[in-house]
Amino acid sequence: MRYESKPSHFTWNGLGNVEEGRKTLGSDVPVIVYRLLQYTLKDILAREYDDETAGRLYRAAGHLAGKELAKNVLDLSGDFDFFIANLTNKLKELKIGILRIEKVDMDSLSFTLTVSEDLDCSGLPISGRTVCEYDEGFIAGILEVYSGCQFQVREIDCWAAGDRTCRFVAESL
């Protein structure tokens, strides 16, 4: 799956110096504020374009975010087990979610993983459908930076679909 059609203007430094700029409030933001931004933006994109385009754009944004997080926050120097341990710790430390690897096939570079208590949907009302397109791209971007291979990531279980964790299948392209 190709996520980028044009060069990105995003830079990690563009995120600014949060400690300097938020001396009183700090770097933490309630999940409700994150979701307010995410779901209102997704609603506008779906209204201006359509649901499919909004999902594609969210995957692309997640992909860019995953690549940048991997390059700027993760230690990519170790073997796969070290990488997964580091990723698991960082996702928990950043309060993004609790990662668990369920299945690994290193020959085909395919994985099944879960993210519990995730930012995007844990606690949402049941809608009967998966909603974590951003996370699909985010996971694909992280795996791409670590492995050098592109990935397609599909959410197969989701809190919003009635499950109690989000489950993803990641496959190398």
Rosetta silent file (secondary structure, phi, psi, omega in degrees, C-alpha in Angstrom):
SEQUENCE: MRYESKPSHFTWNGLGNVEEGRKTLGSDVPVIVYRLLQYTLKDILAREYDDETAGRLYRAAGHLAGKELAKNVLDLSGDFDFFIANLTNKLKELKIGILRIEKVDMDSLSFTLTVSEDLDCSGLPISGRTVCEYDEGFIAGILEVYSGCQFQVREIDCWAAGDRTCRFVAESL
SCORE:     score description
SCORE:     0.000 S_00000001
   1 L     0.000  131.924  179.679    0.000    0.000    0.000 S_00000001
   2 L   -98.036  125.131 -176.078    1.389    3.358   -0.941 S_00000001
   3 L   -99.635  -27.868 -171.869    0.803    6.082    1.617 S_00000001
   4 L  -115.783  121.310  177.544    2.703    9.017    0.209 S_00000001
   5 L  -104.515  -23.320  178.789    1.986   10.569   -3.162 S_00000001
   6 L  -131.364  158.551  178.018    3.709   13.908   -2.561 S_00000001
   7 L   -63.512  145.585  179.422    6.651   14.892   -0.357 S_00000001
   8 L   -83.279  145.669  173.742    5.807   15.639    3.256 S_00000001
   9 L   -98.056   -4.600 -177.799    6.360   19.076    4.754 S_00000001
  10 L   -69.898  140.403  169.542    6.250   17.648    8.279 S_00000001
  11 L  -133.883  147.452  178.341    9.357   17.758   10.466 S_00000001
  12 H   -59.254  -39.703  179.195    9.799   16.390   13.969 S_00000001
  13 H   -63.141  -24.019  178.278   11.223   19.766   15.019 S_00000001
  14 H   -65.032  -13.856  176.643    7.968   21.332   13.863 S_00000001
  15 H   -73.146  -16.334  174.390    6.344   19.842   16.957 S_00000001
  16 L    81.956 -177.862  177.760    8.182   22.506   18.941 S_00000001
  17 L  -100.769   93.696 -175.054    9.551   22.610   22.454 S_00000001
  18 H   -64.606  -40.127 -179.457    6.545   21.552   24.517 S_00000001
  19 H   -61.709  -38.941  178.973    8.349   21.879   27.859 S_00000001
  20 H   -71.862  -41.482 -174.611    9.263   25.495   27.090 S_00000001
  21 H   -81.104  -20.252 -177.586    5.873   26.423   25.679 S_00000001
  22 L  -127.827   57.911 -176.031    3.727   24.670   28.311 S_00000001
  23 L   -61.833  -33.927 -179.141    5.597   25.321   31.558 S_00000001
  24 L   -90.228  -45.573 -174.363    2.426   25.273   33.645 S_00000001
  25 L   -84.077  -24.483  178.145    0.218   22.773   31.779 S_00000001
  26 L    75.761 -169.765 -171.795    2.933   20.318   30.731 S_00000001
  27 L   -93.660  -13.499 -177.753    2.861   17.786   27.932 S_00000001
  28 L   -78.988  141.746  177.047   -0.104   15.606   28.952 S_00000001
  29 L  -133.302  135.507  177.614   -3.469   16.067   27.281 S_00000001
  30 L   -59.711  146.088  179.727   -6.643   14.150   28.202 S_00000001
  31 H   -56.261  -35.629 -179.074   -7.668   11.440   25.737 S_00000001
  32 H   -60.038  -34.845  179.147  -11.013   13.219   25.261 S_00000001
  33 H   -71.244  -42.815  175.326   -9.185   16.231   23.777 S_00000001
  34 H   -57.548  -48.247 -178.649   -7.180   13.990   21.420 S_00000001
  35 H   -67.162  -34.136  176.355  -10.384   12.256   20.311 S_00000001
  36 H   -58.883  -46.924  176.503  -12.186   15.578   19.885 S_00000001
  37 H   -62.551  -51.000 -174.634   -9.509   16.616   17.385 S_00000001
  38 H   -61.586  -50.634 -172.990   -9.370   13.228   15.688 S_00000001
  39 H   -78.241  -27.360  173.729  -13.083   12.571   15.269 S_00000001
  40 H   -72.447  -39.732  176.301  -14.098   16.104   14.303 S_00000001
  41 H   -63.581  -43.004  178.812  -11.356   16.185   11.662 S_00000001
  42 H   -62.705  -38.418  177.995  -12.415   12.734   10.417 S_00000001
  43 H   -63.418  -45.131  179.332  -16.029   13.929   10.249 S_00000001
  44 H   -62.916  -44.557  178.617  -15.073   16.987    8.189 S_00000001
  45 H   -61.216  -42.180  179.661  -12.959   14.889    5.816 S_00000001
  46 H   -66.674  -36.983  178.392  -15.802   12.399    5.366 S_00000001
  47 H   -71.220  -40.356 -178.533  -18.295   15.213    4.711 S_00000001
  48 H   -73.504  -32.857 -178.322  -15.993   17.045    2.286 S_00000001
  49 L  -117.606  -94.693  175.056  -14.944   13.868    0.472 S_00000001
  50 L  -170.073  171.476 -177.248  -16.390   10.529    1.618 S_00000001
  51 H   -60.603  -40.985 -178.541  -15.792    7.882    4.309 S_00000001
  52 H   -63.737  -44.037  178.645  -13.351    5.929    2.145 S_00000001
  53 H   -66.159  -41.912  177.401  -11.214    8.990    1.401 S_00000001
  54 H   -58.793  -43.986  178.217  -11.274   10.042    5.064 S_00000001
  55 H   -63.147  -42.242  178.788  -10.056    6.565    6.029 S_00000001
  56 H   -63.383  -43.016  179.127   -7.312    6.631    3.392 S_00000001
  57 H   -66.635  -37.367  176.845   -6.150   10.066    4.567 S_00000001
  58 H   -66.399  -40.278  175.798   -6.150    8.916    8.207 S_00000001
  59 H   -60.884  -43.122 -179.649   -4.064    5.862    7.273 S_00000001
  60 H   -63.785  -41.816  178.003   -1.615    8.143    5.433 S_00000001
  61 H   -65.621  -41.899  177.247   -1.368   10.505    8.424 S_00000001
  62 H   -62.867  -39.490  178.633   -0.871    7.561   10.770 S_00000001
  63 H   -61.051  -47.113  178.090    1.804    6.165    8.466 S_00000001
  64 H   -61.904  -44.798  179.759    3.723    9.444    8.526 S_00000001
  65 H   -62.661  -42.510  179.568    3.353    9.675   12.319 S_00000001
  66 H   -63.298  -42.771  177.607    4.517    6.079   12.785 S_00000001
  67 H   -62.227  -45.499 -178.193    7.585    6.636   10.615 S_00000001
  68 H   -67.814  -39.873  177.105    8.505    9.836   12.443 S_00000001
  69 H   -62.785  -44.441 -179.607    7.934    8.314   15.878 S_00000001
  70 H   -60.749  -44.578 -177.319   10.100    5.322   14.945 S_00000001
  71 H   -70.698  -30.850 -171.399   12.920    7.532   13.643 S_00000001
  72 H  -106.801  -14.830 -174.486   12.834   10.013   16.527 S_00000001
  73 H  -123.959  -32.863 -174.596   11.754    8.059   19.606 S_00000001
  74 L   -89.128  153.271  171.617   12.523    4.350   19.162 S_00000001
  75 L   -92.041  109.429 -174.773   15.849    2.547   19.446 S_00000001
  76 L   -97.588   11.180 -170.540   16.067    0.721   16.107 S_00000001
  77 L   -84.088  -16.232 -172.668   19.520   -0.782   16.697 S_00000001
  78 L   -96.596 -177.263  176.960   18.571   -4.180   18.121 S_00000001
  79 L   -72.838 -179.207 -174.655   17.122   -7.443   16.890 S_00000001
  80 H   -60.355  -43.366 -179.800   13.372   -7.979   16.488 S_00000001
  81 H   -62.211  -41.279  177.063   12.786   -8.978   20.122 S_00000001
  82 H   -63.184  -44.911  179.292   14.616   -5.862   21.330 S_00000001
  83 H   -57.882  -48.017 -178.389   12.641   -3.703   18.874 S_00000001
  84 H   -64.766  -41.224  177.959    9.295   -5.105   20.061 S_00000001
  85 H   -62.684  -43.859  178.834   10.242   -4.685   23.733 S_00000001
  86 H   -64.103  -44.483  178.410   11.314   -1.078   23.070 S_00000001
  87 H   -61.614  -45.796  179.520    8.148   -0.372   21.048 S_00000001
  88 H   -58.027  -47.562 -179.782    5.938   -1.925   23.735 S_00000001
  89 H   -63.431  -43.353 -178.370    7.571    0.185   26.444 S_00000001
  90 H   -66.915  -41.772  179.510    7.394    3.429   24.420 S_00000001
  91 H   -62.671  -37.496  177.835    3.731    2.962   23.471 S_00000001
  92 H   -72.280  -44.635  179.575    2.881    2.413   27.125 S_00000001
  93 H   -59.465  -40.135  179.537    5.111    5.263   28.333 S_00000001
  94 L   -83.386    0.180  178.444    3.514    7.644   25.814 S_00000001
  95 L    60.917   33.907  176.437    0.077    6.322   26.811 S_00000001
  96 L   -81.922  -37.663  179.872   -0.729    5.354   23.224 S_00000001
  97 L   163.943  175.317 -179.145   -1.747    1.830   24.179 S_00000001
  98 E  -107.830  110.119 -176.193   -0.644   -1.560   25.455 S_00000001
  99 E   -86.254  137.910  171.905    0.967   -3.624   22.681 S_00000001
 100 E  -139.565  129.569  177.298    0.939   -7.406   22.635 S_00000001
 101 E   -90.744  124.897 -178.722    2.327   -9.553   19.828 S_00000001
 102 E   -99.255  -35.143 -175.243    0.171  -12.625   19.224 S_00000001
 103 E  -149.472  136.824  179.483    1.748  -14.188   16.145 S_00000001
 104 E  -132.015  130.891  170.576    5.005  -13.678   14.275 S_00000001
 105 E  -127.011   96.456 -176.424    6.090  -15.152   10.943 S_00000001
 106 L   -70.307  -24.330  178.850    9.560  -13.784   10.220 S_00000001
 107 L   -65.700  -43.269 -179.632    9.788  -15.687    6.911 S_00000001
 108 L   -99.841   -0.329 -174.027    6.862  -13.791    5.400 S_00000001
 109 L    50.255   58.670  175.024    7.193  -10.751    7.688 S_00000001
 110 E  -128.283  144.746 -173.542    3.612  -11.004    8.897 S_00000001
 111 E  -140.814  148.992  166.600    2.370  -10.300   12.390 S_00000001
 112 E  -118.551  129.225 -177.092   -0.809  -10.332   14.433 S_00000001
 113 E  -142.778  157.760  175.722   -0.809   -7.860   17.297 S_00000001
 114 E  -120.941  151.587  171.184   -3.193   -6.213   19.691 S_00000001
 115 E  -128.999  112.756  179.811   -3.284   -2.727   21.151 S_00000001
 116 E   -99.710  156.863 -179.270   -5.392   -2.447   24.293 S_00000001
 117 L    52.054   36.641 -175.455   -6.514    0.756   25.999 S_00000001
 118 L   -71.707  158.690 -179.556   -5.624    2.574   22.782 S_00000001
 119 L   -62.923  -36.056 -167.643   -6.079    6.296   22.258 S_00000001
 120 L   -77.524  -39.390 -170.283   -8.436    5.962   19.323 S_00000001
 121 L  -140.354  -10.790 -178.411  -11.315    3.764   20.384 S_00000001
 122 L   -59.139  120.509 -178.892  -11.154    2.082   23.792 S_00000001
 123 L    97.135   -5.125  177.643  -14.395    3.031   25.501 S_00000001
 124 L   -67.575  156.919  172.526  -16.215    4.237   22.373 S_00000001
 125 L   -63.537  151.318  179.645  -19.850    3.257   21.877 S_00000001
 126 L   -72.183  122.779  177.398  -20.340    0.078   19.857 S_00000001
 127 L  -111.864  -11.216 -179.116  -20.911    0.956   16.189 S_00000001
 128 L    84.194    8.274 -179.830  -20.372   -2.511   14.762 S_00000001
 129 L  -141.345  157.750  176.323  -17.385   -1.468   12.652 S_00000001
 130 L   -76.242  146.905 -175.854  -13.650   -0.969   12.974 S_00000001
 131 L  -131.659    2.787 -169.959  -12.556    2.669   13.247 S_00000001
 132 L   -95.744   52.992  178.214   -8.781    2.667   13.760 S_00000001
 133 H   -61.820  -38.934  178.657   -7.537    3.611   10.284 S_00000001
 134 H   -57.915  -44.880 -179.768   -4.999    6.002   11.810 S_00000001
 135 H   -64.491  -35.895  176.801   -3.557    3.122   13.854 S_00000001
 136 H   -57.422  -48.147  178.014   -3.327    0.933   10.749 S_00000001
 137 H   -67.179  -39.365 -179.636   -1.074    3.505    9.124 S_00000001
 138 H   -59.060  -48.602  179.499    0.801    4.187   12.378 S_00000001
 139 H   -64.451  -43.492  179.370    1.738    0.532   12.819 S_00000001
 140 H   -60.350  -41.582  179.753    2.672    0.210    9.125 S_00000001
 141 H   -64.658  -42.895  178.539    4.947    3.254    9.376 S_00000001
 142 H   -62.674  -48.355 -178.784    6.737    1.963   12.470 S_00000001
 143 H   -63.753  -35.833  179.158    7.281   -1.485   10.947 S_00000001
 144 H   -63.734  -45.666 -179.025    8.499    0.063    7.688 S_00000001
 145 H   -64.013  -42.096 -178.913   11.169    2.150    9.379 S_00000001
 146 H   -67.788  -45.342 -170.932   12.410   -0.807   11.436 S_00000001
 147 H   -93.493  -23.336 -173.101   12.384   -3.404    8.636 S_00000001
 148 L    81.718    3.462  179.748   12.890   -1.342    5.490 S_00000001
 149 L  -112.499  148.176  174.739    9.822   -3.077    3.987 S_00000001
 150 L   -80.496  149.048 -178.534    6.399   -1.617    3.300 S_00000001
 151 E  -128.812  149.392  165.892    3.456   -3.111    5.174 S_00000001
 152 E  -108.334  128.819 -179.914   -0.273   -3.317    4.804 S_00000001
 153 E  -120.716  129.562  178.094   -1.989   -3.313    8.191 S_00000001
 154 E  -122.016  133.938  173.271   -5.659   -4.224    8.647 S_00000001
 155 E   -83.122  125.556 -178.544   -7.658   -3.930   11.828 S_00000001
 156 E  -109.248  -20.514  173.938   -9.640   -7.145   12.285 S_00000001
 157 E  -135.412  145.821 -175.909  -11.054   -6.542   15.797 S_00000001
 158 L  -152.384  144.855  176.127  -11.955   -3.191   17.362 S_00000001
 159 H   -53.843  -44.912 -177.326  -13.542   -1.890   20.550 S_00000001
 160 H   -65.456  -20.565  177.479  -16.042    0.017   18.399 S_00000001
 161 H   -89.709   -1.863  177.726  -16.981   -3.244   16.660 S_00000001
 162 L   109.934    1.338  178.016  -17.757   -4.862   20.022 S_00000001
 163 L   -90.836  169.096 -179.124  -14.358   -6.319   20.920 S_00000001
 164 L  -106.196    6.148  173.560  -12.383   -5.374   24.037 S_00000001
 165 L  -152.889  158.151  175.707   -9.076   -4.865   22.245 S_00000001
 166 E   -95.265  130.618 -178.979   -7.965   -3.786   18.802 S_00000001
 167 E  -119.595  135.166 -176.688   -6.320   -6.552   16.782 S_00000001
 168 E  -127.358  144.832  170.288   -4.275   -5.915   13.664 S_00000001
 169 E  -111.389  125.623  179.622   -2.743   -8.097   10.974 S_00000001
 170 E  -114.831  126.654 -178.655    0.417   -6.645    9.457 S_00000001
 171 E  -130.159  133.275  177.353    1.759   -8.128    6.216 S_00000001
 172 E   -67.153  140.517  179.586    4.864   -7.185    4.283 S_00000001
 173 L   -91.395    0.000    0.000    4.149   -6.082    0.722 S_00000001
